[in-house]
């Protein structure tokens, strides 16, 4: 695991004690957007030459009275901690906004639905070159990209799903589907699950899906969330990515391995 990822996940228990709700999540997103657009401010709040207390005091002066208590607590705690970079600090704030929305869905008993809807939407984008290009086009205003997502999802998905999909439209360092996949990983973590990305040549029926789930749960010793993608290029078999483990049994994968051995 990269130092960036370790730092981000290490902050989760701190934010969990603060209890970020929907309102706080929106405020955290606004702070992340502000810092993204203001490099001098970002550098000041993440300056490694300043003490944590000084950075925390600066954050409080900037945002007290402008943020609710929960969002202010997250931002000041983020400012107090050292981060590998200013952008990692922004990622920490963004991450807690996303986790706040996912926790809200969990409390409403909607987390499974949100996971399924986010995964399905990521597949829709990947399967449509036109939609993928429209959401990737940085020449198109972010508001337009979000309006496009709203037209596609409004009234068809849970409110939290729509808000997360809209948030993913920014996709600062990756595509929208990859951003949605990162949200799914956070959701699985909140649910105490391991996320398995499964790629198959043809759709699995309910029985095979359940057998696969049970086999993977026996392998990892706990609940597993399946994210299944159909890709005709794999030819046959399946590929399973469990983060730390990759199980490759596709025909395409075996052919690639054979080619590597022959070269």
Secondary structure, 3 states (H helix, E strand, C coil): CCHHHHHHHHCHHHHHHHCCCHHHHHHHHHHHHHHHHCHHHHHHHCCCCCCHHHHHHHHHHHHECCECHHHHHHHHHHHHCCCCCHHHHHHHHHHHHHHHHHHHHHHCCCHHHHHHHHHHHHHHHHCCHHHHHHHHCCCCCHHHHHHHHHHHHCCCCCHHHHHHHHHHCCCCCCCHHHHHHHHHHHHHHHCCCEEEEEEECCCCCHHHHHHHHHHHHHHHCCCEEEEEEECHHHCCCEEEECCCCEEECCHHHHHHHHHHHHC
